[in-house]
Each structure stands twice: as structure tokens, then as C-alpha cells.
């Protein structure tokens, strides 16, 4: 069954292994008949800094408004980024700071005091690429570096999320990288 998929490359440089993974996922999903939108964060024009926190409304740039619409339209999100200092690149975090707002991703019901998850029913796959350590080594030394994206951002808005992590990309041979790309192609074909 065909899905509407949004692929977001969270690495500002698309000429990287994470960019290559995004290319492979996108191509496999298109070949399988899925409707795919692709956004490369490095090609977007927006200020990733929330200058006054949430005290004042900071007008969204057209690229952010467009991305919100693509997220609303998508059934499945695929977010791919490198693990930098046990988290996502600052520009990707800034993107979420700017667009993950009440009225779009969530609301708080003032009467019941409950969270309303506005993106419920969507699914997501987060693919994290580590350079120098295996995902397990990073987790063992520093804790779960996927909580922020999986639970603090996506699940908070109602998106059922799976995380896949690859690494250490800097220390493996091409056979291992090819194995990972085969897995990514399978995910893209299935639209998961």
C-alpha cells in the first residue's frame, strides 16, 4: 500500500554518508510506489534560533511554513541525521524549536489540563549515523541519545517512532556500509 512519506535530511551537508542514506531511502520508496517529498535542511532558509524563547511569537519563514504543511500531509516521516556530541545537529534542533508549536504539533486543553497530540496517527523512522563510536558504545558511555527525538519531540506530538542507528561509519569497511544501505533500501521499499 502506497504511503505519503516525507524524508528530512537533518545534516546540513547532503554530500555525506547520512545524505547517501537519505538518497537510498528516497529512491527505494519511490521505486516501490510511495509518494515521497524530500527536504534537505541545508537548503532551507530559516533562523534556527528562538531569540525570545516562547515569550514572543517569532514569525515562521516560508520554508518552515512549507515544512509544517509537508509534515501535516505525510503519513510517515523519515528523519536522518549524524550523531554530533550525543545529539542531533544544532540546526535540526533549531528547526524543531521553531516549528514544533502549539496549534501545529500539540495543544494543552485548558479545561482538562491534558496534552492534545495533534500529529497522532503518523509514524516515523529516525536514522542516526554515528562517525567514531558504535551506537551501543555511545549509549553505554553517555546514555540514551535517542530520547530527545523519539520521545521528547515526535512522540510528544503523537508520532509513533522507530529509531535505527548505524556506526561507527568512520571505522567500517564498504561491505558493512553496503549492508546498512541494503537495510535502508528495505525500509524505503516497505515505507517504514
N, C-alpha and C positions, 0 to 999 in steps of 0.2 A: 504494500500500500504506500502510495506516494505521500511524502511529508513536505511541509514548508519548513526549510532549515535556514537558519542564519549562522554563518561562520564568521566569528570575530577573531582576527589575529591581534592579540594583545602585545605583541612585540613591535616596537616602533620601526624595527628594521625587518622588512619582509625577506631579505636575502640571507636567511638564517635557517638552521635546522627546524625551528618552530614554524617558519614560513613554508618550508618544504612539506612539513606535516599538514599544514592548512591546505596547501595546493593539492596534496594527495587525497585528503578527506573530501574536499570540494569536488575534485574530478570523479572520484568513485561514487559520490552521492548523485552527481548529475548523470553519470552513466547508468545508474540504477533507476533513473526516472524521477528523482526528487527535485523539487523546486528549490534552488539554492540562491541565497543572497550572500555576498561576501563583503566584509568591511575590514579594511586594514587600518588599525588605529594610527599608524604613522602617516596616513594620507588624510586624516581628519583635521579640521581646523576648529580648535576649541581651546579655551583656557582650562587646564586641569585643576587649577587652584580655586578652592572655595574661599574667597577672600574674607568674608564676614561670617564664616561658618553657616549655620542655618538661621541666623538672626535676621538676615535680609534676603529677599528674593534676588538671585543673580540670574539675569536673563539668559536662557539657553541659546547657544549659537545654532544656526540652521543644521549643521552636521549632527548635533546632539538631538534635536527635534526629529530629524530623519531617522536616527538610530532608534529612538524610542518607538517610532512607528514600525520600523522593521522588527523590533522585539515583540510588539503587540501582535503583528501579523504572523510571526513564526510559531510553529508548533514545537520546534526543537532548536535549542541554541547549542552551538559548539564554540567554546572559548579556549583558545590555545595561547599559551604564553610561557616564557622561560622563568624558572625559579631564580630570582635575584634576591639574595640576602633573606632567604626563607619566606619570601612573599612574591607577589606579582610586581611587575614594573610600576613605578610611580605614576606613569601616565595612565595606566589601566585603572589603578586605584582612584586617580583623579576623575576618570570618566565615570566610575560608579558614584563617587562623591557628588558629581554634578547631576546625573540623570536618575539616580535611584531615590526618587522623591515621593512624598505623599501625593496621591492622585494618580500616580503612574505605577509604582511598584507595590504600594501598600497604603493603608489608611488606618487610623485609630478611631474606633467607634467611641464617641464621647459619652454615650449613654451606658453601653455595656463595658467600656474600658478594655475592649478586646481588639486584637490586631486583625485587620482585614487584609488578606493576601491577594493582591489584585492580579497576579500572574499565575494563579493556580491553574492546573491542567497542562501546563507546559513541562517539557523535560529539557535537561541539559547534559552535555558531556563536557567536562573540563579536562583538557590535556595539558599537563605541565611537563616541561622539558628541563631537566637538570644538567648542568655542564660538568661539574667536577666530582660530585658525590652521587651515589645511588639514592633513589627516593627513600629506601629503608634507612640508610646511614643518616640522612638528613632528619628523618623522623626520630630515629634513635637518639641523636645528639640534641636536637632542638625542639622536638615535639611536633604535633600535627600542624603542618604548614598549609593544609587544605581547609581548615575550619573556616577561615575568613571568607573565602569564595563560596564554599559549599553551603555552609550553614548561616553565616553572618550576612551574606548578600543574597544568594539565589534562593535558598530555602525560606528565608525571611519573607520573600515575596511570593512563595508558594510553588517554586520551581523544583521539581524532583530531579536531583542532580547525582550523576555518577562521575567519579574522578579517575583518570588514568594518568600515571606518571612514568616517564621514561628517563633513564640516565644511568650512569654518567656519560653523556654524549661525547664529551671530550676524550674519553678514555676507552672507547669500544671500537671494534673494527666495523667495516662496512657490512659484514654479514649480519651483525647484531642490529645495525641501523635498518637494514633491509627487512629484517624480521619485524621490527617495530612498524615500518611502513606497511607491511602486509596486514598487520593488525589494524592499523588506521584505515586502510582501504576497506577492510571487512566492516568496520564501524560505519564508514561512509556509505557503503552499499546497503547496509541494514537501516541506515538513518537513525543510529543510536549513539 
